[in-house]
Amino acid sequence: MLINMVLDLHIISKKSLAWIILILALAGCSPQPNSLDRKVFKAYRQCERQSNYVIDFATLLPYDWDTLYYFSGKWELDDIIDTLEIPLNAISYSDVGPKVFFMRQGHVVYQTGWFPYPPDRCPKHIYFDTKDNEFAVAKYDAKFKVAKEGDLYRLTPLF
């Protein structure tokens, strides 16, 4: 009887482990848009009939921030840390893909990044259409023209 109980627990553990692995695998296959993406999607849907829709990050975002920093995927974390003058533990994203940081008086208020997916497997998200590998813009100058291209939302800086 004790052997049967041990075997039953062993089987339950394997089943639980299999479910956990399956859930993690499925979650990894369908990346979800981040908070910034969702705010842009919502704002665009409200005004998508306009041909030249401009989004103003100063009114779109609820964070108390003063400067937006954008870094292309060409930037390494060490260089971002040096530029922003923040500690390493203030960054929660990997060393690949573009990133944005909303700062308030030198502190990170909100940050997000995007993994550089191949074009044919790219999930719905926003991207910054700029030739610059980085830029910084004050809150009240952070205006972008938005254009929807399939599942991608192109943000072109207007500053």
C-alpha positions as CSV (number, residue, x, y, z in Angstrom):
1,M,0.0,0.0,0.0
2,L,2.8,2.4,0.8
3,I,4.5,1.6,-2.5
4,N,1.2,2.3,-4.3
5,M,0.9,5.7,-2.6
6,V,4.5,6.6,-3.5
7,L,3.9,5.6,-7.1
8,D,0.7,7.6,-7.2
9,L,2.5,10.7,-5.9
10,H,5.2,10.1,-8.5
11,I,2.7,10.0,-11.3
12,I,0.9,13.1,-10.0
13,S,4.2,15.0,-9.9
14,K,4.9,14.0,-13.5
15,K,1.5,15.1,-14.7
16,S,1.8,18.4,-12.8
17,L,5.2,18.9,-14.3
18,A,3.9,18.2,-17.8
19,W,1.1,20.7,-17.4
20,I,3.5,23.4,-16.1
21,I,5.9,22.8,-19.0
22,L,3.0,23.0,-21.5
23,I,1.6,26.2,-20.0
24,L,5.0,27.8,-20.0
25,A,5.6,26.7,-23.6
26,L,2.3,28.1,-24.8
27,A,2.8,31.4,-23.0
28,G,6.3,31.8,-24.6
29,C,4.8,31.2,-28.1
30,S,2.3,34.1,-27.8
31,P,4.0,37.2,-26.5
32,Q,1.5,39.8,-25.2
33,P,1.8,43.5,-25.9
34,N,3.2,45.6,-23.0
35,S,1.3,48.4,-21.3
36,L,2.7,51.1,-23.6
37,D,1.7,49.0,-26.7
38,R,-1.9,48.6,-25.3
39,K,-2.2,52.4,-24.6
40,V,-1.2,53.2,-28.2
41,F,-3.5,50.6,-29.7
42,K,-6.4,52.0,-27.7
43,A,-5.7,55.6,-28.6
44,Y,-5.3,54.7,-32.3
45,R,-8.6,52.8,-32.3
46,Q,-10.4,55.9,-30.9
47,C,-9.1,58.1,-33.8
48,E,-8.2,55.7,-36.6
49,R,-10.3,57.4,-39.2
50,Q,-7.9,60.3,-39.2
51,S,-5.2,60.0,-41.8
52,N,-2.6,61.9,-39.9
53,Y,-3.1,60.7,-36.3
54,V,-0.7,62.2,-33.8
55,I,-0.3,60.7,-30.4
56,D,0.9,62.9,-27.5
57,F,2.6,60.8,-24.9
58,A,2.2,63.6,-22.3
59,T,-1.6,63.0,-22.2
60,L,-1.6,59.3,-23.1
61,L,0.5,58.0,-20.2
62,P,-0.5,58.2,-16.5
63,Y,3.0,58.1,-15.2
64,D,4.6,61.2,-13.6
65,W,7.6,61.5,-16.0
66,D,9.7,64.3,-17.5
67,T,11.8,62.7,-20.1
68,L,11.4,59.8,-22.6
69,Y,14.6,57.9,-23.6
70,Y,14.6,55.6,-26.6
71,F,17.5,53.1,-27.3
72,S,17.6,50.9,-30.4
73,G,18.6,47.3,-30.1
74,K,22.2,48.3,-31.0
75,W,22.7,49.7,-27.6
76,E,24.2,47.5,-24.9
77,L,22.9,47.6,-21.3
78,D,26.2,49.0,-19.9
79,D,25.9,52.0,-22.3
80,I,22.3,52.6,-21.4
81,I,23.1,52.5,-17.7
82,D,26.0,55.0,-18.3
83,T,23.7,57.3,-20.3
84,L,20.8,57.3,-17.9
85,E,23.1,57.2,-14.8
86,I,21.1,54.5,-13.2
87,P,22.1,51.3,-11.4
88,L,22.0,48.0,-13.3
89,N,19.2,46.6,-11.1
90,A,17.0,49.5,-12.4
91,I,16.8,47.8,-15.8
92,S,14.5,44.8,-16.2
93,Y,15.0,44.0,-19.8
94,S,17.6,41.9,-21.7
95,D,20.4,43.2,-23.8
96,V,18.6,42.8,-27.1
97,G,15.9,44.8,-28.9
98,P,14.8,48.4,-28.6
99,K,13.9,49.9,-25.2
100,V,12.2,53.0,-23.8
101,F,12.5,54.5,-20.4
102,F,10.3,57.1,-18.9
103,M,12.2,59.0,-16.3
104,R,11.3,61.5,-13.6
105,Q,14.2,63.5,-12.0
106,G,16.7,60.8,-12.9
107,H,14.7,57.8,-11.8
108,V,13.1,55.2,-14.0
109,V,9.3,55.5,-13.7
110,Y,8.4,53.0,-16.4
111,Q,10.4,51.0,-18.9
112,T,9.6,48.5,-21.6
113,G,11.3,46.8,-24.5
114,W,10.6,44.7,-27.5
115,F,12.3,41.5,-28.6
116,P,13.6,41.7,-32.2
117,Y,11.3,39.1,-33.9
118,P,11.8,38.1,-37.6
119,P,9.2,40.1,-39.7
120,D,7.2,37.0,-40.5
121,R,6.8,36.1,-36.8
122,C,6.4,39.5,-35.3
123,P,3.7,39.9,-32.7
124,K,1.4,43.0,-32.5
125,H,3.4,45.9,-31.1
126,I,4.6,49.5,-31.6
127,Y,7.9,50.5,-33.0
128,F,9.7,53.8,-33.3
129,D,10.5,54.8,-36.9
130,T,13.7,56.7,-36.5
131,K,17.1,56.8,-38.1
132,D,18.5,57.6,-34.7
133,N,19.8,54.8,-32.5
134,E,18.7,56.8,-29.5
135,F,16.9,59.9,-28.6
136,A,15.7,61.8,-25.5
137,V,12.6,64.0,-25.5
138,A,10.9,66.1,-22.9
139,K,7.4,65.1,-21.9
140,Y,5.6,67.9,-23.6
141,D,7.5,67.4,-26.8
142,A,6.9,63.7,-27.0
143,K,4.5,63.6,-30.0
144,F,4.5,60.9,-32.6
145,K,2.6,60.3,-35.9
146,V,1.0,56.9,-35.8
147,A,0.4,54.6,-38.8
148,K,-1.0,51.1,-38.6
149,E,0.8,48.5,-40.8
150,G,-0.9,45.1,-40.3
151,D,-0.2,44.2,-36.6
152,L,2.5,46.9,-36.3
153,Y,2.0,50.5,-35.2
154,R,4.7,52.8,-36.5
155,L,5.5,55.8,-34.4
156,T,7.4,58.6,-36.2
157,P,8.8,61.3,-34.0
158,L,7.6,64.8,-34.6
159,F,10.4,66.6,-32.8
